[in-house]
Amino acid sequence: MNTDRILPLDGIRNFRDYGGYAGTDGAMVKRRVLWRSGHHHEASAEDLDKVAALGLTAVIDLRGDSERALYPCARHPEFGAAVLYEPGETAGLAGAAAHESAGQGVRTGAEARAAMIRLNQGMPWRPVLVESMKLYFAELAEDRGPSLLHCVAGKDRTGLAASLTHHILGVHPDDAMADYLLTNEAADIGGQLAGGLARFRARYGPEMDEEAVLAMIGVAPEYIAAAHAAIRERHGDFDRYLDEVLAVNEAQCAAIRASLLS
């Protein structure tokens, strides 16, 4: 396991540092201030101690209301970070993660990959997710300290927000893609197969095969590339999307760079 970035925990999947890459003008993205993960509903007491030691000042929760109700996050007794979220639904299907919501009608690996591409193509404009990401970028610009960005699995909604952050910070696309794909290691996708298969079949029927489930619970380059291509097609480039949709203008981008680059 890539322990340089991944914080190994018992009950929280995909917990990792998405800083530490080369950014604008040779500066480096700071380490141990940008964290991302899945939900914390199954966190152990030891997990919570490790998370508390990070000194988080803000947790940005990209989940919807029904997901928060179904998987309430466990908290350390001394937890004092601000928890930021926009009320409403961000995943598309109440009580399900974004990738689970995309599983309707999926049976094979090819169908699952196509569904994940469609999911990512529309994700940048989901109204409640847009408002949640506005809170996230506003928090980054304030330079208050380490933050944690998460959804249920920490891969689709979180992956989009993290990739936009890397863009603002000038991280090379190859490094940003490597960080996105690290989910497959950090979340132990192979280890999740049995549980994922049972969960998807319970929701959508027994015909869904193992290849389809692996495609749904993991990430692939073409997934985030579909979101990026859709942004470029509709807005021309990332900067215009950030400004026109997320209200992140150049002044706010400059503040984020000042906060997170060294």
C-alpha positions in Angstrom: 0.0 0.0 0.0 1.2 3.5 -0.8 1.5 4.5 2.9 3.2 7.8 1.9 -0.3 9.2 1.0 -2.7 6.7 2.4 -3.7 6.7 6.0 -4.5 3.0 6.8 -7.6 2.8 9.0 -9.9 0.0 10.1 -13.3 1.4 9.3 -12.8 4.4 6.9 -11.9 3.6 3.3 -9.9 5.7 0.9 -8.5 8.1 3.5 -5.5 9.9 2.0 -3.6 13.1 1.5 -4.1 14.7 -2.0 -1.4 17.3 -1.5 2.3 17.0 -2.1 2.3 17.4 -5.9 4.2 20.0 -7.9 2.0 23.0 -8.6 2.1 26.4 -10.2 5.6 28.0 -10.9 7.5 25.2 -9.2 5.7 25.5 -5.9 4.6 22.4 -4.1 1.1 21.7 -2.8 1.4 21.4 1.0 1.2 18.0 2.6 -1.2 17.1 5.5 -3.6 19.9 4.8 -5.8 18.3 2.1 -7.4 15.0 3.0 -10.1 13.0 1.3 -12.0 9.9 2.2 -15.1 7.9 2.2 -17.7 8.1 5.1 -16.8 7.6 8.7 -19.9 5.6 9.8 -17.8 2.5 10.6 -14.8 4.2 12.1 -13.2 2.5 15.1 -12.1 4.4 18.2 -8.5 4.0 17.0 -9.5 5.5 13.6 -11.0 8.5 15.3 -7.8 9.0 17.3 -5.8 9.0 14.1 -8.1 11.4 12.4 -8.2 13.7 15.4 -4.4 13.9 15.3 -4.6 15.5 11.9 -5.9 18.7 13.4 -8.8 19.1 11.0 -10.5 22.5 11.0 -13.2 21.7 8.4 -15.0 18.6 7.1 -16.7 19.1 3.7 -19.4 16.5 3.3 -20.5 16.1 -0.3 -23.2 13.5 0.5 -26.9 14.1 0.4 -29.2 14.3 3.4 -30.4 10.7 3.1 -26.9 9.4 3.0 -26.0 11.3 6.1 -29.1 9.8 7.8 -28.2 6.3 6.7 -24.4 6.5 7.4 -23.9 9.1 10.2 -20.2 9.8 10.7 -18.7 8.7 13.9 -16.8 11.5 15.7 -13.9 11.7 18.2 -15.0 13.0 21.6 -12.9 16.1 21.1 -14.0 16.7 17.5 -14.3 20.4 16.8 -14.0 20.9 13.1 -16.7 22.8 11.2 -18.9 20.4 9.1 -19.9 22.0 5.9 -22.6 20.7 3.5 -25.6 21.9 1.5 -29.0 20.4 2.4 -30.5 18.2 -0.3 -29.5 15.2 -2.4 -26.3 15.0 -4.4 -26.2 11.3 -5.5 -29.4 11.0 -7.6 -31.0 8.2 -5.6 -32.0 8.6 -1.9 -29.8 6.6 0.4 -27.4 5.4 -2.2 -23.9 6.6 -3.2 -23.5 8.2 -6.6 -22.0 5.1 -8.2 -24.8 2.9 -6.7 -27.4 5.3 -8.1 -25.9 4.7 -11.6 -26.5 1.0 -11.5 -30.1 0.8 -12.8 -30.2 -1.6 -15.7 -26.5 -2.5 -15.5 -25.6 -6.2 -15.9 -22.1 -6.4 -17.5 -18.8 -4.7 -17.1 -19.3 -2.8 -20.4 -22.7 -1.5 -19.3 -21.2 -0.5 -15.9 -18.4 1.5 -17.5 -20.8 3.2 -19.8 -23.0 4.1 -16.8 -20.1 5.5 -14.8 -19.2 7.7 -17.8 -22.7 9.0 -18.0 -22.7 9.6 -14.3 -19.5 11.7 -14.5 -20.7 13.6 -17.6 -23.6 15.1 -15.6 -22.0 15.4 -12.2 -20.5 18.9 -12.5 -24.0 20.5 -12.7 -25.9 18.6 -10.0 -27.5 21.6 -8.2 -26.9 20.5 -4.5 -23.4 19.2 -5.3 -22.6 22.5 -7.0 -23.6 24.4 -3.8 -21.6 21.9 -1.7 -18.5 22.5 -3.8 -19.0 26.3 -3.4 -18.7 25.8 0.3 -15.6 23.7 -0.2 -13.7 26.1 -2.3 -14.7 29.1 -0.1 -13.2 27.1 2.8 -10.0 26.5 1.0 -9.6 30.2 0.3 -9.9 31.0 4.0 -6.6 29.2 4.9 -8.0 28.1 8.3 -6.1 24.8 8.5 -6.3 21.1 7.4 -9.6 20.0 5.8 -11.2 16.8 4.9 -13.3 16.3 1.7 -15.5 13.2 1.6 -18.7 11.6 0.2 -19.7 7.9 0.7 -16.9 6.2 -1.2 -14.6 9.2 -1.6 -14.2 8.6 -5.3 -16.8 10.2 -7.7 -18.1 13.4 -6.1 -14.9 13.7 -4.1 -12.8 12.9 -7.1 -14.4 15.7 -9.1 -13.8 18.3 -6.4 -10.2 17.1 -5.8 -9.4 17.2 -9.6 -10.7 20.8 -9.8 -8.6 21.7 -6.8 -5.5 20.2 -8.5 -6.3 22.3 -11.6 -6.5 25.5 -9.5 -3.1 24.6 -7.9 -1.4 23.9 -11.2 -0.9 20.2 -10.6 0.1 18.4 -13.8 -2.8 16.4 -15.3 -0.8 13.2 -15.1 -0.3 13.7 -11.3 -3.9 14.6 -10.9 -5.0 11.4 -12.7 -2.6 9.3 -10.6 -4.2 10.7 -7.5 -7.7 10.0 -8.8 -6.7 6.4 -9.6 -5.2 5.9 -6.2 -8.8 5.1 -5.0 -8.4 1.6 -6.4 -5.6 0.9 -4.0 -6.7 3.1 -1.0 -10.2 1.8 -1.0 -9.2 -1.9 -1.5 -11.5 -2.4 -4.4 -10.8 -6.1 -4.6 -11.6 -6.5 -1.0 -14.9 -4.7 -1.4 -16.1 -7.0 -4.2 -18.1 -9.5 -2.1 -19.9 -6.8 -0.2 -20.5 -4.7 -3.3 -21.9 -7.7 -5.2 -24.4 -8.4 -2.4 -25.4 -4.7 -2.2 -25.8 -4.1 -5.9 -27.7 -7.4 -6.5 -30.0 -6.6 -3.6 -30.9 -3.3 -5.1 -30.9 -4.2 -8.9 -31.3 -7.9 -9.1 -29.0 -11.0 -9.3 -28.0 -10.6 -12.9 -25.3 -8.0 -12.3 -21.9 -9.8 -12.7 -18.6 -9.3 -10.8 -17.0 -7.3 -13.6 -19.8 -4.8 -13.5 -19.6 -4.4 -9.7 -15.8 -3.9 -9.9 -16.4 -1.2 -12.5 -18.9 0.5 -10.3 -17.0 0.5 -7.1 -13.7 1.5 -8.6 -12.5 4.3 -10.8 -11.0 4.4 -14.3 -9.3 7.2 -16.3 -12.3 7.4 -18.7 -14.7 8.3 -15.8 -13.1 11.5 -14.7 -12.1 12.3 -18.3 -15.8 12.3 -19.2 -16.5 14.9 -16.5 -13.6 17.0 -17.8 -14.7 16.7 -21.4 -18.2 17.7 -20.5 -16.9 20.8 -18.7 -14.8 21.8 -21.7 -17.7 21.2 -24.1 -20.1 23.4 -22.1 -17.8 26.1 -20.8 -14.6 26.0 -22.9 -12.2 25.4 -20.0 -12.1 24.7 -16.3 -11.5 28.3 -15.3 -14.8 29.4 -16.9 -16.6 26.5 -15.3 -15.2 27.4 -11.9 -16.3 31.0 -12.4 -19.6 30.5 -14.0 -20.9 27.5 -12.1 -19.0 27.4 -8.8 -18.5 31.2 -8.4 -14.7 30.6 -7.9 -13.2 33.6 -9.7 -9.5 34.3 -10.2 -9.2 36.2 -7.0 -10.5 33.2 -5.1 -8.2 30.9 -7.1 -5.3 33.1 -6.1 -6.3 32.9 -2.4 -6.5 29.1 -2.7 -3.0 29.0 -4.2 -1.7 31.3 -1.5 -3.2 29.0 1.1 -2.1 25.7 -0.3 1.2 26.2 -2.2 4.6 26.6 -0.6 
